[in-house]
């Protein structure tokens, strides 16, 4: 998920949004947030490039949240030590 404020400050601001798969999502406080659409992005992490569809969310408090779907699809390993 990506906040609409964050997207508006990037080159993705002019991209045509794909229709959202969810109209609203429940935020961490229990409030419902509106999903404005989906945009396809390329994430560069270290030497890897990852293509991913992200939901643009109005009033999301974080700029960007990587979800479990991305982590699982890309076999991410998180070392908490």
C-alpha positions in Angstrom: 0.0 0.0 0.0 1.1 3.5 -0.7 -0.3 6.8 0.6 -1.9 9.1 -2.0 0.2 11.9 -0.5 3.4 10.0 -1.2 2.4 9.2 -4.8 1.5 12.8 -5.5 5.2 13.7 -4.9 6.6 11.1 -7.3 6.6 10.6 -11.0 3.8 8.1 -10.5 1.4 11.0 -9.9 0.6 11.2 -13.6 0.1 7.4 -14.1 -3.4 6.2 -14.9 -4.6 4.1 -11.9 -6.0 0.7 -12.4 -9.3 -0.1 -10.7 -8.9 -1.1 -7.1 -9.6 -4.7 -6.0 -11.0 -3.3 -2.7 -13.0 -0.2 -2.3 -12.0 0.3 1.3 -9.6 -1.3 3.8 -9.6 -1.3 7.6 -6.7 0.7 9.0 -4.7 0.0 12.1 -7.0 2.2 14.2 -10.1 0.4 13.0 -11.1 3.2 10.7 -11.9 2.5 7.1 -9.7 4.0 4.4 -10.6 4.6 0.8 -8.5 2.8 -1.9 -8.2 5.1 -4.9 -6.7 2.6 -7.3 -3.8 0.4 -8.2 -0.5 1.4 -9.9 2.3 -0.9 -11.1 5.7 -0.1 -9.8 9.3 -1.4 -9.9 11.0 -1.6 -6.5 14.7 -1.6 -6.4 16.1 -3.3 -3.3 19.8 -3.8 -3.2 20.6 -5.4 -6.6 17.1 -6.7 -7.2 14.2 -5.2 -9.2 10.7 -6.3 -8.2 7.6 -5.5 -10.2 4.5 -5.1 -7.9 1.0 -3.7 -8.0 0.4 -1.4 -5.1 -2.9 0.0 -3.8 -3.1 3.8 -3.5 -4.8 4.6 -0.2 -6.2 8.0 0.9 -5.2 9.1 4.4 -2.7 6.3 5.0 -0.4 7.4 7.8 2.7 5.6 6.5 4.2 6.5 3.1 4.6 2.9 2.0 3.8 -0.5 3.5 5.1 -3.8 2.0 2.6 -6.5 2.7 2.9 -10.2 3.3 1.9 -10.8 -0.3 5.0 -9.1 -1.6 7.2 -10.8 1.0 5.9 -14.3 0.3 5.8 -13.9 -3.5 9.5 -12.8 -3.5 10.7 -15.4 -0.8 11.8 -12.6 1.5 13.8 -13.5 4.5 13.7 -11.2 7.5 16.5 -11.4 10.0 15.3 -9.8 13.3 18.7 -10.2 15.0 
